[in-house]
Amino acid sequence: MTNSATRPFLFAKQALTSLLSIAALGLALASPVHAAIPTVKVYSTGDPIEKPMIMSRFIEMSAAREVPDVSFKDSDGGSVNLKQFKGKVVIVSLWATWCAPCLQEIPMFEAIRQRNKDNDLVVLPISINEDSDQVAAFLERHDLGYYKTWLDPQKNIDNVMPADIVPATYVFDGSGNLIGFLRGYLDWSDKDVQPYLEKLIKKYAKR
């Protein structure tokens, strides 16, 4: 039996629960259907590379996965395609101008790009902004005009991998097969990241 003193608190709790349920339902209904991780297996990747703590959330897949051949455009109209970097590990960084953690990752990925110019590693940032015209202005505004990025306003990337979370990082072997991913922010400037990337290059660049 509920006494009069506790009744207002119960009503408030029930009201809050109802509001949260409605909000969750609204988010679920508003969320579009996104691509899943590709399922066509190409080869077994064997024993996983030992991960440092900073890379604990990175998933090295037990089997490399074939992905569709999709192209992306840069701000000058040039195109890039995941299959064109034969013999190189490709790191795809998905980002958007409205994503605060993405802004933090940009200088880190540029540092990785510069550090690995002579290695078999390509950093391929892809913006999923629906209004591509915003991207160049955004980078300039944050003194990042030097950052080379590609654009995907139609979210063609959804034909390759899920684009429902940014930032997100996907890694491909030297033949353009997906071999690993990490969804969410990571401190890519950590000292243990580069040695791990070098192990990925050694294992996957010539696959």
PyMOL commands that set and color helices and strands:
alter all, ss='L'
color gray80, all
select helices_A, chain A and resi 7-30+53-55+82-84+100-115+133-141+156-159+193-204
alter helices_A, ss='H'
color red, helices_A
select strands_A, chain A and resi 41-44+59-65+71-74+79-81+89-95+121-127+150-151+168-172+178-183
alter strands_A, ss='S'
color yellow, strands_A
deselect
rebuild
show_as cartoon
